[in-house]
Amino acid sequence: MIEQTDAERFELDPFVRLPFVMNAVGLSRSSIYKLINEGRFPKQIHLSERSTAWRLSDIRAWMEERTNGELADSPSTSKYKRKTSK
């Protein structure tokens, strides 16, 4: 029987920064932030006062939605909408 290491048993979900996200999804910085503001792209996580990142799993899920035929221009089906305050 082959034993797994702790690292193999625990799937990492690292934070990724904007240059990685831009390269992975093929969009510019302004396009990514436009989609975030429209609720059509995962919102970034604030790591510190001046540092933000995304969870790799969120970016992968967004990419998977695109490859499964969900349109990027379909805000009615998006799960990335921002909650609005009353």
Secondary structure per residue as TSV (DSSP state, phi and psi in degrees):
chain	resnum	aa	ss	phi	psi
A	1	M	-	360.0	133.6
A	2	I	-	-91.1	125.7
A	3	E	-	-89.6	141.2
A	4	Q	-	-91.2	147.1
A	5	T	-	-78.2	166.0
A	6	D	H	-57.9	-40.2
A	7	A	H	-63.2	-36.6
A	8	E	H	-72.2	-30.6
A	9	R	H	-76.5	-26.1
A	10	F	S	-108.8	108.9
A	11	E	-	-76.7	118.9
A	12	L	-	-74.1	145.4
A	13	D	-	-127.5	77.3
A	14	P	-	-71.4	159.6
A	15	F	E	-79.4	141.9
A	16	V	E	-125.6	145.2
A	17	R	-	-93.2	170.1
A	18	L	H	-54.0	-46.1
A	19	P	H	-58.0	-39.1
A	20	F	H	-64.4	-45.8
A	21	V	H	-61.3	-46.0
A	22	M	H	-57.8	-45.1
A	23	N	H	-66.7	-41.3
A	24	A	H	-67.3	-41.5
A	25	V	H	-97.2	-12.1
A	26	G	T	74.4	27.7
A	27	L	-	-119.0	155.5
A	28	S	-	-78.7	166.5
A	29	R	H	-55.9	-48.3
A	30	S	H	-65.2	-36.3
A	31	S	H	-66.3	-40.8
A	32	I	H	-62.5	-48.3
A	33	Y	H	-67.9	-32.0
A	34	K	H	-63.6	-46.3
A	35	L	H	-64.1	-37.2
A	36	I	H	-61.2	-47.6
A	37	N	H	-63.9	-27.3
A	38	E	T	-88.1	-2.4
A	39	G	T	76.7	24.3
A	40	R	-	-115.0	13.2
A	41	F	S	-149.1	145.5
A	42	P	-	-56.7	136.2
A	43	K	-	-75.1	142.5
A	44	Q	-	-71.9	160.0
A	45	I	E	-105.9	133.2
A	46	H	E	-84.3	114.6
A	47	L	E	-85.8	-30.6
A	48	S	E	-155.9	-173.5
A	49	E	T	-57.2	-36.5
A	50	R	T	-123.5	17.8
A	51	S	E	-131.1	127.1
A	52	T	E	-127.5	158.8
A	53	A	E	-158.5	174.1
A	54	W	E	-122.1	153.8
A	55	R	E	-77.0	134.6
A	56	L	H	-57.4	-36.8
A	57	S	H	-63.5	-34.5
A	58	D	H	-66.8	-40.8
A	59	I	H	-67.7	-42.8
A	60	R	H	-61.5	-42.3
A	61	A	H	-63.2	-42.5
A	62	W	H	-61.7	-43.3
A	63	M	H	-64.3	-39.8
A	64	E	H	-62.9	-40.0
A	65	E	H	-59.2	-40.8
A	66	R	H	-65.0	-41.7
A	67	T	H	-76.2	-17.1
A	68	N	T	-90.0	10.1
A	69	G	T	94.8	1.1
A	70	E	-	-76.7	129.6
A	71	L	-	-79.3	140.4
A	72	A	T	-66.8	-23.9
A	73	D	T	-91.8	20.0
A	74	S	-	-110.3	76.5
A	75	P	G	-65.5	-22.2
A	76	S	G	-68.5	-23.0
A	77	T	G	-103.5	4.2
A	78	S	-	-77.5	141.0
A	79	K	S	-100.0	9.2
A	80	Y	-	-103.5	12.6
A	81	K	-	-63.9	143.2
A	82	R	-	-77.2	145.4
A	83	K	-	-78.1	133.8
A	84	T	-	-99.6	145.4
A	85	S	-	-89.3	152.1
A	86	K	-	-88.2	360.0
